[in-house]
Amino acid sequence: MTEKVILASLSIKAAAADGCCCFCTSPRVKMFVSIIWSKLAIIGSSACFGASALGIVNGPLCLFNTTLSNKTQVQQWGYPFLSRNTNASVESYLYDHSLWAICEKPNNIVLWNIILFSILMIISSLEVLLCSIQIINGLLGCIFGRC
């Protein structure tokens, strides 16, 4: 996903340049190309936002205790908060910090999971905002730009 953002930023930089470095075309064509790359960057950052939201909702992968059908307790790796989210009336692990102790290993994985995916959601939201501004800028550049 970062490739799309890098290509979009290089295209935007090339559209702003007066010289003939990469594309010997008019500024209007450069602005149009930057619109296309910005749209691709929005798609990539939207995918990042969706994956991060699912990561927060499903909870982390961790080692936790579970009871088998024969009433024995075993430790297993899995998503202990995933089954809790099926009923809307059950409170989420995000609001009940006492549930975080379910995950035994790795240490503090629930907090790490929440912070990581929250940061990714914030960054991808900012990326969508900046790319949307660039699309508007590119449209104005295509319509009213220099020939």
C-alpha angles and dihedrals in degrees: 000000000000090000090067091052093048092049090048092051092048090049092049090049091049091049090055094049119096095204128081101250110136108357119028092208137113121283089248092060090047091052090049091052090050089054091055093049091046090054090051090049089052090053091051095047091046089054089050090050092050094047091048092049090052089048091056095044095047095043129219130314106249146147112269140161118258134178118235125214091264090059095253121133120228135171117241140171114244148097105298095180095051096082092045092063095061093084113060092207093060111092116245122247087241091072100035108064092183089072091062089079089070089081107075101176137063095034116246091001093144093056091043090050093051094047095045096049093042090055090048091051092050093048093047090049090053089048091053090049094049093045091049089053089049091052090054090046090049093050091051089046091052093049102037102020129119118280 
